[in-house]
Amino acid sequence: MTRGRHGIGNGTDRGAASAQPIIEIRGVTKRFGAGEPAVDSVDLEIPEGELFALLGPSGCGKTTLLRMLAGFETPTAGAIRIDGSDVAGMPPNRRPVNMVFQSYAVFPHMSVSDNVAYGLRVTGVPAAERRERVREALGLVRLDGLGARKPDQLSGGQRQRVALARALVKRPRVLLLDEPLSALDAKLREAMRLELVNLRIAVGITFVFVTHDQDEALSMADRIAVMERGRVRQVAEPATLYEYPNCRFVADFIGKVNLFEGTVRAAGSGELTLEVPGLGALRIPHAEPVRGAVGVAVRPEKVRLSHTRPDAQFSFEATVEDFAYYGSETHLFLVTDKGLRLAATVPNSDRGPIRIERGAPRFVSWRPGDTLVLTE
């Protein structure tokens, strides 16, 4: 592996991954007992240098898939190739990967330096080389000068960096991270997201991380695989997943969404006419031919509110049922004159008290092109 400016990896810009996959997952299934498979016929390719997220709710199979990459679980069916080699039967310590666990798993009785050096010591790396590689790894994660401390003398974010340094010091081709930020408080978690992205750029190796936090995946990953019940529902870049989900599950799981059921009444000439109970007929641009029942969705930030009827292709009278203030924005919950409930998000661009009252009338509209049509 080419050594970068920190001596580990090859620094690249975010998203500048090569076309050659370093991880190939083909038809991988994992069963525990006779029930439904934990991972079900998964196919994935992850290019070298990519920061790739496995995202989904608890129990969807994402951690099981990560553990199969690490060698801690064996696939029931299918094949995994890492760095060009089939890893079937290959033990974890022989794979070109290292894993950072959710609990960090640092040794409390060892100093920071000894924690980082542990894997090098048990594999017989000479002492002089160990010291240099530990120094290099601690500098990479911004723990210079803290090598003599014990883990209980560190903050949560610093302990997480110790776990990262211990994984990186072995110079893996792929770093696997299982919910790496879940033990941190909200503010530190947000700061560490950027640190992990910058770390991946500095070392230039492939990161694969598991999370159930959609904000974490959207803000960090080059691409995301959304999983449900053991299956991958969609793989795409964050903006594509958010703006163009391919099914109801992905639309609902990624961010907030108003999701209705509708029926296609007419199709042709690059547009659809949809009938949505509680909204009526919506004519929207849509290139692909669609028939029958569909999901109809719009993101809350796309919803426009006004005191008077807007000059829009379609608009609906609504009443504010409730609202929630979040500092930078306010979430409004409305009900239309036909009884359909929907949400809107508005930025708090002015200082001072918000001027929203429960029961206040509003007109609701959105651009036709912001309507999502979901066939699954």
Stockholm file with secondary structure:
# STOCKHOLM 1.0

chainA/1-376         MTRGRHGIGNGTDRGAASAQPIIEIRGVTKRFGAGEPAVDSVDLEIPEGELFALLGPSGCGKTTLLRMLAGFETPTAGAIRIDGSDVAGMPPNRRPVNMVFQSYAVFPHMSVSDNVAYGLRVTGVPAAERRERVREALGLVRLDGLGARKPDQLSGGQRQRVALARALVKRPRVLLLDEPLSALDAKLREAMRLELVNLRIAVGITFVFVTHDQDEALSMADRIAVMERGRVRQVAEPATLYEYPNCRFVADFIGKVNLFEGTVRAAGSGELTLEVPGLGALRIPHAEPVRGAVGVAVRPEKVRLSHTRPDAQFSFEATVEDFAYYGSETHLFLVTDKGLRLAATVPNSDRGPIRIERGAPRFVSWRPGDTLVLTE
#=GR chainA/1-376 SS CCCCTTSSSCCCCTTCCCSSEEEEEEEEEECSTTSSCSEEEEEEEEETTCEEEEECSTTSSHHHHHHHHHTSSCCSEEEEEETTEECTTCCGGGSSEEEECTTCCCCTTSCHHHHHHHHHHHTTCCHHHHHHHHHHHHHHTTCTTCTTSCGGGSCHHHHHHHHHHHHHTTCCSEEEEESTTTTSCHHHHHHHHHHHHHHHHHHCCEEEEEESCHHHHHHHCSEEEEEETTEEEEEECHHHHHHSCSSHHHHHHSSCCEEEEEEEEEEETTEEEEEETTTEEEEEECCSCCCSEEEEEECGGGCEEESSCCSSSSEEEEEEEEEEECSSEEEEEEEETTSCEEEEEEECCSSSCCCCCTTCEEEEECCGGGCEEECC
#=GC SS_cons         CCCCTTSSSCCCCTTCCCSSEEEEEEEEEECSTTSSCSEEEEEEEEETTCEEEEECSTTSSHHHHHHHHHTSSCCSEEEEEETTEECTTCCGGGSSEEEECTTCCCCTTSCHHHHHHHHHHHTTCCHHHHHHHHHHHHHHTTCTTCTTSCGGGSCHHHHHHHHHHHHHTTCCSEEEEESTTTTSCHHHHHHHHHHHHHHHHHHCCEEEEEESCHHHHHHHCSEEEEEETTEEEEEECHHHHHHSCSSHHHHHHSSCCEEEEEEEEEEETTEEEEEETTTEEEEEECCSCCCSEEEEEECGGGCEEESSCCSSSSEEEEEEEEEEECSSEEEEEEEETTSCEEEEEEECCSSSCCCCCTTCEEEEECCGGGCEEECC
//
